[in-house]
Amino acid sequence: MVVEDVMTRDVVTLAPEQTLRDAINLLRSKRIRHLPVVDEQKLVGIVTDRDVKRATPSVLAGVGKDEYDNSLLTIKVSQLMTREPITVHRASPLKNAVEIFINRKVGALPVVDDDHLVGILTDIDIMRVAYDLLPD
């Protein structure tokens, strides 16, 4: 089995110039935790729900509503994304990808072909494979 057999092909992405608000809206509306960042289909980074939480100002810490709203609109994805994320090729054996998940403790691997995003492999994709292999 190779990565391409189980990866998610319809990937929700962001552009580097999009805002923190855009990231929050996509994560919530799509109910996902990882957003690859692409510049004309070339993978340039990844943003996770944890990155977004760390970058979001806390109203509990005394940040006013105007400052909070302004931050969401002025912080760019390029400021909070992980550059040069760990990736995997679509033809890679799935076992190699699982080894990366275990050893590097990541929740998703963008799937690339010549630096162009073609899919994403998440921990949930791996869990689906495991589920299908379990007896009833």
C-alpha positions in Angstrom: 0.0 0.0 0.0 1.3 3.5 -0.9 0.4 6.9 0.4 -1.7 7.7 -2.7 -4.0 4.9 -1.8 -5.2 6.5 1.4 -4.4 10.2 1.2 -7.0 13.0 1.1 -7.0 14.4 -2.4 -9.3 17.3 -2.0 -7.1 19.5 0.2 -8.2 22.7 1.8 -5.3 25.2 1.5 -4.3 28.7 2.4 -2.1 31.2 0.6 0.7 32.9 2.5 -0.9 36.3 2.3 -4.2 35.2 3.8 -5.0 36.2 7.4 -5.2 34.5 10.8 -9.0 35.1 10.5 -9.0 33.1 7.2 -7.2 30.2 8.9 -9.6 30.2 11.9 -12.6 30.3 9.6 -11.4 27.4 7.4 -10.3 25.2 10.4 -13.8 25.7 12.0 -16.0 25.4 8.9 -14.2 22.4 7.4 -13.6 20.8 10.9 -9.9 20.1 10.1 -6.7 20.6 12.0 -4.1 21.1 9.2 -3.9 23.6 6.4 -1.1 23.4 3.8 0.0 26.7 2.6 0.6 27.0 -1.1 1.8 29.6 -3.5 0.5 28.7 -7.0 0.2 25.0 -6.0 3.8 24.9 -4.7 3.9 23.9 -1.0 5.5 26.6 1.1 4.4 25.7 4.6 1.7 24.3 6.8 -0.5 25.8 9.5 -2.1 23.7 12.3 -4.8 24.4 14.7 -2.1 24.7 17.4 -0.3 27.4 15.4 -3.5 29.3 15.2 -4.2 29.0 18.9 -0.7 30.2 19.8 -1.0 33.2 17.4 -4.5 34.3 18.5 -4.5 37.0 21.1 -6.4 36.2 24.3 -9.3 38.3 25.4 -8.8 36.8 28.8 -5.4 38.4 29.0 -7.0 41.9 28.7 -6.8 42.3 24.9 -9.6 44.6 23.8 -12.1 43.6 21.1 -10.7 46.1 18.6 -7.2 44.9 19.1 -8.3 41.3 18.9 -10.2 41.9 15.6 -7.3 43.9 14.2 -4.8 41.1 15.0 -7.0 38.5 13.2 -6.9 40.7 10.1 -3.3 41.8 10.2 -1.5 38.6 11.1 -0.6 36.8 7.9 -0.5 33.0 7.4 3.2 33.4 6.4 4.0 34.7 9.9 2.7 31.6 11.7 3.2 28.8 9.3 5.8 26.1 9.6 8.2 26.5 6.6 9.6 23.5 4.9 7.2 21.0 6.5 8.0 17.3 6.5 6.4 15.9 3.4 5.9 12.6 1.7 5.7 11.6 -2.0 2.5 10.0 -3.3 4.3 6.8 -4.3 6.0 6.3 -0.9 5.1 3.1 1.0 2.5 3.8 3.6 4.6 2.1 6.2 7.4 4.7 5.7 4.8 7.5 6.2 3.5 5.8 9.4 7.1 5.7 10.6 7.4 9.4 10.1 4.1 10.0 12.1 5.5 7.9 15.0 9.1 9.2 15.0 8.4 12.9 14.3 5.1 13.1 16.2 3.3 14.9 13.4 -0.5 14.9 12.7 -0.3 15.4 9.0 2.1 15.0 6.1 1.5 17.1 2.9 1.8 14.8 -0.1 3.9 16.4 -2.9 5.1 15.7 -6.4 7.9 18.0 -7.4 7.1 20.4 -4.6 3.5 20.7 -5.8 0.8 19.7 -3.3 -1.2 16.7 -4.5 -2.8 15.6 -1.3 -2.5 15.3 2.5 -2.1 12.3 4.7 -3.4 12.8 8.2 -3.5 10.7 11.3 -7.2 10.1 10.7 -6.4 8.6 7.3 -4.1 6.2 9.0 -6.7 5.4 11.6 -9.2 4.6 8.8 -6.7 2.0 7.4 -6.3 0.5 10.8 -10.0 0.4 11.4 -10.6 -1.4 8.1 -8.1 -4.0 9.0 -9.7 -4.8 12.4 -12.1 -7.7 12.6 -15.7 -7.0 13.4 
